[in-house]
Amino acid sequence: MNGNSYFSAQIFDTDMRLLQVIPFQYGDNSHADDTITQWVQASQPEHEHRHDVRRKIYFDRNDTTKRDCVALGKAQIDEN
């Protein structure tokens, strides 16, 4: 491991439908949280402060390999 922090993310609704895929990118946990929060904030009809939005999000982190992280960030959203 070279010491770089990186993440990718998948955002689901409460029915576990995949809404958004955040592709592989470099950044630590706080950057991942900010990126996810910004997407959720932008998708809402009314603006809420980011701290209020964060309280409504469940963040689940997995320690994994870079290869798995890249694959997670390439997931496809089912349009059905």
N, C-alpha and C positions, 0 to 999 in steps of 0.2 A: 504494500500500500504506500502511495506516495505522499500521503498526508493531506491531499486536497479534499475539501468538503463539497459534496454535490447532492442533488436531489432530482426527483421527478415526482409528479403527483397525479392522482386521479381524484376528481371531485364527483361525489354521488349525492343524489337527493335522498330523502328519508325512505323511499321505496327501493333504494339501492340501484337506481338507474344511473348509469354513467353520464354525467353532464359535461365534463370538461377534462381534457388531458393536458397536463403541464409537462412539456418535454424536458428531457435531461438537460440540466444546467448546473453550473458551479454556484455554490452558496451554502451557507450553514442553516441550521434550524430556523433562526429568526428570519432569514431571507425567504425560506420556504413558506413560513407562516404569513409573511407579508404578501408574497405573490398570490397565495391562495385567498387570503382575505380581500385583496384588491379585486380578484375576479368575482368573488361572491358579492362584494359591495357593488361592483359595476353591473351585475346582473339583476339587482333589485330595483323595483320601480321607484322607491323612495330612498334617498340617501340616509345612511346611518353612520355614525362615527365608527371608525375601525375597531375601537375597543368593544363597542356593543356588538358588532358583527362577530368578532372573535369569540365572544361568550357563547355564541350559537353554533360554533363549529367544533366538531370532534376531530382532533388531529391524531392519527395513528401512524407512528413511525416504525419502520423496520430497518434493522441493520442488515445490509445486503451487499452483494458484490456490485461493482460498477456495471458489469454486463447485465445483471438483473434490473438495475436502476434504469439503464438505457432502454431495455425492453418495456418496462412499465410505462415509460414516457412515450412509447410508440403505440399504445393501445388504440383501438378504433372504437368510436362511438357508434352504437347501433341506432340508426335513425328510425327504427320502427316504433 
